Amino acid sequence: MGKRIAFISEHASPLAALGGADAGGQNVYVGEVAKQLATMDYQIDIFTRREDKELPEVVSFGDKIRIIHVNAGPAEDIPKETLLQYMPAFKADMLRFMQEEQITYELIHANFFMSAWVAMALKRELGIPFVVTFHALGHIRRIHQGDNDQFPKERLAIEEEAVREARVIVAECPQDREDLMTYYHAPAEKITVIPCGVNVEELYPVNKSVARSLLGIPYDEKVLLQLGRMVPRKGVDNVIMALAKARCRSSNVRLLIVGGDVDTAKELTRLKQLASDLKISDKVYFLGQKSRQELKYYYTAADIFITTPWYEPFGITPLEAMACGTPVIGSKVGGIKYSVADGHSGALVPPKDPEALARKITTLLQSPAILREMGNNALRRVNKLFTWELVARDMQAVYEGIIGNNDISYPRNFRTEEESVSI
């Protein structure tokens, strides 16, 4: 039997449908890292909060992986901003499960600050060491969201304590590492940079004409794609405004917007009204959520994938687009300025600047040869740097440094922006 690792991801289950208010990159991260580690002979239990009373307590998620639905608060969908109050119950039910199953774990991997709270409580009671990936930092969120940040004030203190108590802090990009050291005084030697990845067996290039035929898109159209959670910080409004300002607006161009559910209906209504006010509703297609199996067709059908959030801890969708051979225009923030090599696999623009984005869209759509070259570069870059297999290998090095009770031999600490720009 392999080594037992507990993942805690209190609000982000790998089983959740993506594109909703609280379902995004963390859900993918937890599931994909677990799958890869299972191939390395780890037994992984993923503990996540029960959001539906009909869900079984234990769900198999592939060989050597179980998802454990923890009773913590009402068994219904609740905004993650209100979940901290239920973390003592989460810890208690997790302990109950471990006792009933007569199992313990050699290591806990906490995802997000509330999972870190649970991991710290278990460390105090059971002595189990933990690793933490924050996925987003409260200090940085406050800077960008101000009074719109609805998380409780205790978040910052919990993150600061987790920085002190964790054996290793996994930063997802160089900016994340810098923020941890600047705002949390995290020791550099305690941080390792391991990025997010992409499943290249699930997302890969398909024939563009086939993809467009399946989606009912004429081959001679220019297609822009925005895909992800429909929340204000993702900057979808910036993309719509840019389309209205681009000089190509009178040509055969359409913008596909994929994502959104009932929890994001207000934001979708606002975006649709914006497109109407700008008189480009005929060019903007709101397509709702799509299955993971369908995404490669949308990514491949697009000439350019666009993502311009004004705050993004990492951002997995640019990697997914690149894995399908599609160049990316992204905002120069967080992990995007690391994953997208400006002028090589795509382009970077300032956030909240529709004029700059419009200029870049116009330039690239008028340069099909450059787009083809960028798409080829994007595909090579993902396969060289950003697969979940590579992520899991790095994570394994961290785990073994802790479990083996040896000096931690950190993984590559990944490449800096400068070192990786030509890949």
N, C-alpha and C positions, 0 to 999 in steps of 0.2 A: 504494500500500500504506500502511495506517495505521501509526501509531507503535506500536512493540513494547514491551509491558509484561510482565514476568514476575511472576506471583503465586506465592508459596511458602506452602504450607499443609501442613506435613509429615504431620500425622495426620488431617486433616479434608478428605476428598475430597467434592466435590459429588455424586459418584456413590453415596456411602454411603447405606444405608437409615437413616432418622432414628429416634431413640428409644432407641438402644443406649447403652452406657456412654460411648463416645467419639464419638458422632454426634449433633450438635445444631445450635445456632445458628451456629457458625462455618462448618459445611458449607454452610448456606443462604446465609450472608453472602458467602462466596467466589464461589459460583456465580451468585448474583443480581447482585452488583456487576459481575462479568465480563460477564454478558449485557447489562447496560445500557451498559457502556463500549464493547462491540462495536458498538452502534448509533451510537456517536460516532466511529467510524472508528479505534478502537484494535485492534491485534492482540494477543490475550491468550493466553499460555501459563501454565497452572496446574500447578505442580510439586508432586506429592504422593507419599508413600512407597508403593511397591508392597506390597500386602498379600495378593496372590494371584498365584502364578507363572503362571497361565493368562491374566492380563490382558495385552492388547497394550501395547506401550510408549506408543503415542500413540492417544488416543481423541478423536474430534471431539465437541465439546460445543456444537454450534451454529455458526453463521456466525462466522468469525474467532476462534474459541476452541478451544484444544486442551488436553486433560489429559495431562500427561506423567507416567508412572509411573516413579519413581526407584528404583533398586536401592540399598537402605540397610538392611542387616540381613536377617533371615529374611523370605521372602515369605509372611508370615502375619500374622494379626491379633495385635498386641502392645499391651498397655496403654501409653498415651501417657506414663505416668510413667517408663517404662524406655527411652524412645527417644533420649535425649540422646546416649548413647554411639555412636549410628549417624549423627550429623549430619556428621562428617568424610567418611564414605562418601557421604552425601547430596550434599554439596558437590562431591565428586570426580565423581560420576556426572552431576550437573547440568552441570559443566564439560565432561565428555565429550560430552554431548548437544549443547551449544552449539557445540563444535568440529566435530563431525560434520555438524551442520546448517549450519555456517558462518553463525551468527547471533549477534547480541548484542542487548542490551536497553537502552533509554534510561532505564529506571527499574525498580526492583524494589519490589513491595509485599509485605512480610513479614507473615504472620499467625501470632501466637503467638510465644513467646520462642525456641523452637528454630528456627523459620523466621528469626527475627531473627539468630540465631547464624550461619546460613548466609549471610544477606544481608550481614552484616558481613565475613565471610570473602571473599565475592565482591567487595565494595567494595574491600578491601585488594588483591586480585589484579587486578581489572579496572577499578576506578575507577567502578563503576556506583553512583549514589546510590540510597538506599532510603527508603521510607516504612514505618512500622510501625503495625499495629493489634494490640494485645496480646490483646484479647478477655477476658483475666483477668490479674490481677497477683499475683505470688508473695507479696508482702508482705501483701496483703489476704487471700489464701487462708490464709496461716499464722495470721493473726489469728482467722479463723473456724473453721479445721479443726485447728489445733494439731498434735499428734503424728499425727493421721490423714492429714495431707498427705504423700503418698508421693513427691512430686517431689524430685529431687536438690537439695542445698543450693546447687549452682552456679547454680540458676535466678535467684536474686536478683542475683548479680553480672552475669549475662548481661543481665538486664533493665536494670540500671543502666548498663551499657556501651552498650546499644542506645539508651537515652534520650540519651546523649551523641553517638552516631554517626549517628542518623537525621536526615534533613533535616527531616522533619515527623513528629510523633506524632499519630495519629488517636485521640482519646478518643471513646467511644461515648455518653457522657452527662456532665452536669455533675459527678456524683459521681466518675466515672472521671478527669476532668480534675483535680479536687481531690486525689484520691489520688496521681496522678502528681506533682503539685507537692509534696505533703506528704511522701510516703515515698521519692520518687526525685529530688526537687529539680529536676524538669523545668522549664525556663524557660517561663513562660506564653506567650511569643511563639512558641514552637516547637510548641505544642499547638493543634489545631483540633478542635472538637467536631462530629462527624458521626455521627448515630445509625444504628442498624440500620433496616431498612425492611420492607415487606411487598409481595408481588406481588399487586396488586389485580385482575389478570387471572386469577389462579389461585384466589384466596380472596376471596369476595364473598357477599353475602346471597342465600340461596335461600328459597323458600317454606318456612316452618317445618313446616307439615303434610306437605309433600312429603318434606322431610328426615327427619322422624320416621317416615313411612311406609316409606321406603327402609331405615331402620335398625331397624324393628320396635319403635318406642317409642310407646306410647299418647299421644295428643295432650293428654290431661288430666293427665298426670304433670308434676311439677316435676323438671327435670333440671339437675344440676350436672356440670360437666366439668373434669377435670384431664388435661392432655395434655403429654407431654414425656418427657425422659430419666428413667428410674427409678433415681435415685441418691439417697442420703440427704439431701444438701444441698438438694434440690428441695422437701423438706417435704411430700411426699405423705401421710406419716403424720399431719401436722398437719390436713390436710383430712379424713381419715377420723375422727380424734378429734373434730373440730368437728361433723361430721355426727351423731355419737353424742350430742353435747351440745345440738344445736340443738333448739328447741322444736317444729320442724316434723317431727321424726324419725318421728312416728307417722302423718304424712300420707303422701300418695302421692309420695314423693321418691326419686329414685335418683341415685347418683354413678357417672358413667362415668370410668374411668381408662384412657387410651389411651397406649401406649408400652411399652417393655421388650423385651428379647430374651434369648438364652442368657447373654449377658455380665452381665445384671442379674437373673438368676434368684434369687440370694440375697436381693436387696432385695424382689423381688416376693413371695417366700415370706414374708418378714417382714411385709409389708403385708397379705397375705391372712390371716395369723395374727392380726394386730391387729384386722382387721375381724371375725374370728370371736370373738376375746376380748371385743369390745365388743358382740357379738350383733347386728351389722348386716350380716352377710354377704349377706343377701337384698336389701340396698339398694346394695351396692357391686359393680360389674361391671368386671372386669379384661378388657380387650378386646385387648391386645397391640398390635403395630405396625399402622399403617394407611398406605396409599399417600397421596402428596400429593394425588391426585385425589379421595380420599374425605374429606379433612379438612374441607372447607367444609360438608359435611353434618353432621358432628359438632359443629362450632362453631355452626352455625345452629340445630341441634336443641336446644342447651342454653339454659336460661334465664339461667345465670350461668357464666362461665368463672372458675376459681379457680386461682391460682398463688401459693403462699406459701413460697418458698425463704428460707433464712436467709442466703444469699449469692447474688447474681446480678449479674454485671458489666453485662448489659443485659437480655436476655430477649426473644426474638422472639415467643413464643407469645401474650403479651397483645396484640401488634399484630395477629396473625392472627385472634384472636377478635374484636377491634374491627373489623377489615375485613369480618367477616361480620355486623356489627351486633349483637354480643353484648357486654353489659357485663362488666367484669372486677373481681373482688376480688383484689387483689394485696398482697403484703407490702411494707412501706414500706422498701425497700432498693434500692441500686444504681440501675439503669436503670428499674425498675418504678415507682419513685416519681416518675419523670419522664414516662414514657409514659402512665401512667394518671392522669387528672385526678380527684383525690378529690372525690366528690360530683357529678361532672359526667359522666364517661364510665365511672364505676365507683367503687370504694371502696378505700382503703388501710387495712391493719391491721398491727399489730406481728407480726413473725415469731415462731414458736414460742409462739403464744398461741391455742390452740384455743377458749378461751372467747370471746375477742374476735371470732374468725372466726365462731363459732357465732351470736353476737348479730347480726353483720352479715348472715349468710345468712338468719336468721329475719326480720329487718327487711325485707330486699329481696324475699324470696319472698312476703311479705305485702303488697307494694306493686307490683302489676303495672304501674300507670301510670308509676311512677318507673323501673322496669326498662325500659319501652319508651322513655322519654325518654333514659335513659342509653345505650341501644343506638343510638339515632339520633345522639346526640352522639359516641359512639365512632366511628361510621362517618365522620362529618364530620372528626373529629380526625385519623384515619389518613390520609384523602385530602389533608388540608391539610398535614400535617407528616411523615408517615412512609412514603412510597413509595420503592421502590428507584430510581425515576427521579430523585427529588430527591436521594437519597444519591449517585447517580452524578454528578449535576451538580456537587455540592460536591466530590466526589473529583476530577473533571476540573479544577476550579479549582486544587486542590492540585498535581496532576500538571503542569499547564501552567506553574505558577509555578516548578517545578523544571526541567522539560525546556526551557522557554523561556529559562532562565538569567536570568530577571527577578526582581525582588523579588516574593516570594510574596504574592499577594493572596488572603488566606484567604477561604473562603466565609462564609456567614452566621454561622458559629460557633454556629449554631442558637439557638433561643430558650431563655431560662432557664425554670425551672419556673414562676416567677411570671408571665412574659410569655405562656406558652402555656396556662395553666390554663383560660382561657375558650374555647379553640378546640375 
